[in-house]
Amino acid sequence: MGKPKTFEEAQEQFTAAKEALKAAKEELREFMAENKIKKGATPEDPKILKKFESLTKKVETARETAEGLKESLKELKPKKTRETKYAYPEGMSDKDKKKFRAAQRRAAKGEKAPKEKETGDGEPKAKKPLKKKTQETEED
């Protein structure tokens, strides 16, 4: 099993590695239950210890293989391309694109572009505050 070249190969190898990891873990779990070994403890009998270490090593290599294949799966995953609604001219910044979209929506509605009234010094004209109407009460 070499390094996968396509995304489909990587998926197949990753699922096979996951199954191998599950099988190795199950085999280790059964061995521990059969020999009454608690989790985190090591057996004292040399024959059992040798078998226990080999099963533990098998689980670790299966885990490393699965992790490596998961990384290659991420690398080979095809990129999603997103189509945009608008065809932007070359070299537009994000702010320019935002203005361009707003202009295109206005054009689609049939509205005219908003005009900003400016004073001679380049600042927009401030609105005059409205005068409050005073009501006179009639006395009878």
N, C-alpha and C positions, 0 to 999 in steps of 0.2 A: 504494500500500500504506500505509494509515493504521494508527493504533494499534489493535491487536486488542481486541475487546470481550468475547470469550469465551475460555475455555481452549482449545477446539478450534481456533479461529481462530489463536490464538497458536502452537499446536503446528504448524499448517500453515505459517504464515509463518516460523517458526524453521527448520523442515526446508528450506524453499525458500531461506532465507538461507544455511544451511550448504552447500547444493549450489552456490549462487552463489559462496561463498567458496572452495570446492574448485576450481571451474572457473577462477576468477581466479588462484588460486595455480598451477594447472597451466599456464595460459597464460603466466604470468610465468616459470615453470620452463623451459618449452619455448623461450621467447624467449632466456633466459639461456644455455641449451645451444646454441641455434642460433648465437648471436653470441659464444660462448665467453667469457661473463662469469662470473667466479667470485663465489661468495656473499660479500656484504659489500663488493664492489668496485663502482665506478661506471664506466660506459664513457666513453671520451674523445671518440668521434665524436658530433657534435651531433645528427644524425638518430637515431642509436641511443639516445642519452641521452634525447631527447624521448619516444620510444616507451617506454623503460624507466621513466621517471618516471610516465608515464600509467598503465602497468600496475601499478606500485607503489602509486599513489594508488587505483587500482581495488580492489586487495587490501585496503588500509587501510579504505576506505569499506565494503566488504563485511564486514570484521571488526567494525567499529563497529556496523553494522546488526545483525549476528548477536548481539553482546553486549547491545545494547539490547533485542532481542526475547527474549533469554534472561532478562533481568531482568523483563520484562513477563510472561513465562511463569511465573516464580516467584510474582509477585504474584497472578496469576489462578488459580493452582493451587488446587483446592478443598481445604478443610480437612477432615481426617479427624476424625470424631466417634467417640468411644470410649464404648461403653455400659458402665456399671458394674454389678457384680453386686448391689450393695446400694443401697437408696434412702435416702440420708442426710437427716436433718432439716436445715433451713436453718441456716446460720451455724456449721457445725462446723469446728474447726481440724483440722490433720492428726493431732494426737495424739488428739483426740476421735474422729476417724474410725477410727483404729487400734483404739481401745477398743471402738467400736461394732461393727466387723467381728469382733473376738474374741468379743464377747458373742453376736453372731448365729451364729457357728460353734458356740459352746457350746450355744446353744439348739437348733440343728439336731441336735446329737448327743444331746441330752437330758440334759446335765450341768447341775449347779448352778453358780452363780457362785462363784469362790473367795472365802473369807472370810479377811481378815487379822486376826490377833489383835494387839491393841494394848494397851499398858500405859497407865496413867493420864496419862503425859506426852506421848502422841501418837506414840511411836516403836514400831515392831513389836517384839514380844517376841523376844529372842535365844534360840536353842536352847542347851540345856545340852550340854556335851561329854560324850560317852559315856565311861564308865570302862572302862579296859582290864582284862580278866580276867587274873589271874595264875594261872599253872599251877604246881602243886607237883609236883615229881618225887618219886616214891617210891623210897626206897632199899631195896634187898634185903639 
